[in-house]
């Protein structure tokens, strides 16, 4: 089998490897640049010297020269990948600019999805440090105090405080810093004071497309109803604007495995290209132009279609999937203009190469990965999977001369419908094969019902796009009655589409998965390729067996690499101003202590209610990324919302065997009432215990030290902090003390009780409040490590400076979640190891 020359792939592979190696190594850019130059120079000299090869073995010498030449070129491209990443990743903003007052003068970027009033924007310009007058050129994200009427290209002058974007602070959490860095944004200005908006400039075509986008949204509102669900859905499907969609609707799309239809991608770009091409072709036929100049007409139509694709890509914003699809579609169509065959693999590699040359950090973007892997899987697997089914829609050649054998119209339509249905399922299956592990790696979920709903969803979305484009087109030319007619038809399609998704959009059908390891990826790819090429495997069974054994060996060694042994692990999660800790015992059982805060507030800028739940945002992703599905015990150490607010989500979405800390009679607490109701609904055992040993696992000891007894505890008074649960976790020679929000009164009670409070690690009471951590209590515990759980720049001013000083005088190592993010403690019963999710600044 002769391989096709695919130049883009030959360059893409070493360039990709260079980016990956550059991410995990540190090499001076100068050395990388010199190495690249050396490889290219040697390649040129080698090629020049090969021309003068003489003698009877000159063909062998030239072959060796060619192999060496290719090796040098690939090394040069590999080094270029490292160099390009080194250039793209450093921040242009000096460290001393952050957390300081600054002024900014610059121009807003192209962001058509923000609408008419912006709460934030990306802008490029000059940052000036107000204290010293020092300036630097940078691209920043600006968050305004109120909604501001802005457009692309507006000049901005403002003042505010510059902050560094938050990195990933917990395992499984969102890395906002990496997300912004992929957009070349390394700072956030929180606007305060001065704001001047100047004239609009920028690239004129983009200004026109932005105005077209705004007018399109207005037409959708006029035709479908302002802020109606159908209008919001049309904006999501056509323009990729899903931020205003109801949460339950988005969850229905996600659970059914069809969230991708709300993110403009290759499906939408392909439909726009097909719709424009055939519409223009039909229009040319009606005018009679096509018959007179068929070849010229086709080329003009193709060029107009390319222009439509580019305009649509600009209209929805330069998302990775849109850029990839638009570039591939444009190159494919242009190949027909110059009468050349377009190789789909080469186009795909070329699009990836262009994107990574522009921004190499996109390699770690989930949109980039899903877009290219899905298309590659479809292109590779579908032609192979469809071969056994071709006989169902192909017409035998022997029937070509006999009109009766061709079949009637209904038979032809039946074969076409069958072909569409089978190919739709195969395309959906291929996309699922390609993206399942990537989705599991990033989101810890799998959506198996996507294979059932997917083909029908594509059909419905195609119809919605068709009538949506027709209604928008009619509205843009001031034919509003016609636009409403098309919108009426679309209402019916959307109704049935949502009903279909509702049947398969329940959260119970979603499979939770532990993120796959490298070994899992290798096994999965080997199985997919082996099944697809089973004939080749059967024919070369010896080689296949050797490869299979190698794959199994990789999987086994990878599993051994991730095996941690018999260690006790305690992870104090960064839930902001609150508490949450996950304890993983040596036998694999898991205990959760508190769940962070949960609250809702009205966002006046967005004009809607905003929900924040640390249980959903922080605790659940951590449990998911570690493959935890069952909790042996959930402990509510204190009834305040910053301890128990997030537990509601955990009790509803995880299998919990028991809850400790919920009393039947207690001072009125919305948190307690809510958790009690959920525990009763889910049939979870709950109780409020007093001092004594708690049986959780035979591998470690858990003692409840406080409340001491019912006589010394009044759950009906207002002194709720001193009703907190205090627990001592012991594993071997290592003790860890959890203290909730106890204050001086409870600390004195613990000291006088005569219980052994000594512990190597102390979770500091009440987030470091000055009303806790008395000197006698610290002396009684004798901690070596003082762990503070608190929020960054919290409004309470925690931790109190005097409290910190008391721990430092005792020689304690101070560990703070606001500085280190999640703090992981591992112990074998004698030694302790700490790992911090965020490096200290």
HELIX and SHEET records of a PDB file:
HELIX    1   1 UNK A    7  UNK A   24  1                                  18    
HELIX    2   2 UNK A   29  UNK A   50  1                                  22    
HELIX    3   3 UNK A   58  UNK A   89  1                                  32    
HELIX    4   4 UNK A   95  UNK A   97  5                                   3    
HELIX    5   5 UNK A  112  UNK A  114  5                                   3    
HELIX    6   6 UNK A  176  UNK A  181  1                                   6    
HELIX    7   7 UNK A  204  UNK A  224  1                                  21    
HELIX    8   8 UNK A  229  UNK A  239  1                                  11    
HELIX    9   9 UNK A  247  UNK A  255  1                                   9    
HELIX   10  10 UNK A  259  UNK A  262  5                                   4    
HELIX   11  11 UNK A  266  UNK A  287  1                                  22    
HELIX   12  12 UNK A  289  UNK A  292  1                                   4    
HELIX   13  13 UNK A  294  UNK A  316  1                                  23    
HELIX   14  14 UNK A  320  UNK A  337  1                                  18    
HELIX   15  15 UNK A  344  UNK A  358  1                                  15    
HELIX   16  16 UNK A  360  UNK A  364  5                                   5    
HELIX   17  17 UNK A  366  UNK A  385  1                                  20    
HELIX   18  18 UNK A  387  UNK A  392  5                                   6    
HELIX   19  19 UNK A  397  UNK A  399  5                                   3    
HELIX   20  20 UNK A  403  UNK A  406  1                                   4    
HELIX   21  21 UNK A  409  UNK A  443  1                                  35    
HELIX   22  22 UNK A  450  UNK A  476  1                                  27    
HELIX   23  23 UNK A  480  UNK A  504  1                                  25    
HELIX   24  24 UNK A  507  UNK A  509  5                                   3    
HELIX   25  25 UNK A  518  UNK A  532  1                                  15    
HELIX   26  26 UNK A  534  UNK A  539  1                                   6    
HELIX   27  27 UNK A  541  UNK A  562  1                                  22    
HELIX   28  28 UNK A  614  UNK A  614  1                                   1    
HELIX   29  29 UNK A  615  UNK A  619  3                                   5    
HELIX   30  30 UNK A  620  UNK A  625  1                                   6    
HELIX   31  31 UNK A  641  UNK A  644  1                                   4    
HELIX   32  32 UNK A  647  UNK A  653  1                                   7    
HELIX   33  33 UNK A  670  UNK A  681  1                                  12    
HELIX   34  34 UNK A  721  UNK A  723  5                                   3    
HELIX   35  35 UNK A  744  UNK A  752  1                                   9    
HELIX   36  36 UNK A  765  UNK A  768  5                                   4    
HELIX   37  37 UNK A  775  UNK A  781  1                                   7    
HELIX   38  38 UNK A  801  UNK A  809  1                                   9    
HELIX   39  39 UNK A  817  UNK A  820  1                                   4    
SHEET    1   A 6 UNK A 100  UNK A 108  0                                        
SHEET    2   A 6 UNK A 117  UNK A 129 -1                                        
SHEET    3   A 6 UNK A 135  UNK A 149 -1                                        
SHEET    4   A 6 UNK A 188  UNK A 200  1                                        
SHEET    5   A 6 UNK A 154  UNK A 163 -1                                        
SHEET    6   A 6 UNK A 100  UNK A 108 -1                                        
SHEET    1   B 2 UNK A 445  UNK A 446  0                                        
SHEET    2   B 2 UNK A 511  UNK A 512 -1                                        
SHEET    1   C 8 UNK A 685  UNK A 687  0                                        
SHEET    2   C 8 UNK A 658  UNK A 660  1                                        
SHEET    3   C 8 UNK A 633  UNK A 635  1                                        
SHEET    4   C 8 UNK A 590  UNK A 593  1                                        
SHEET    5   C 8 UNK A 581  UNK A 584 -1                                        
SHEET    6   C 8 UNK A 568  UNK A 572 -1                                        
SHEET    7   C 8 UNK A 823  UNK A 827 -1                                        
SHEET    8   C 8 UNK A 832  UNK A 836 -1                                        
SHEET    1   D 2 UNK A 598  UNK A 603  0                                        
SHEET    2   D 2 UNK A 608  UNK A 613 -1                                        
SHEET    1   E 2 UNK A 630  UNK A 631  0                                        
SHEET    2   E 2 UNK A 655  UNK A 656  1                                        
SHEET    1   F 7 UNK A 692  UNK A 694  0                                        
SHEET    2   F 7 UNK A 701  UNK A 706 -1                                        
SHEET    3   F 7 UNK A 726  UNK A 731 -1                                        
SHEET    4   F 7 UNK A 734  UNK A 738 -1                                        
SHEET    5   F 7 UNK A 761  UNK A 763  1                                        
SHEET    6   F 7 UNK A 785  UNK A 788  1                                        
SHEET    7   F 7 UNK A 813  UNK A 816  1                                        
END                                                                             
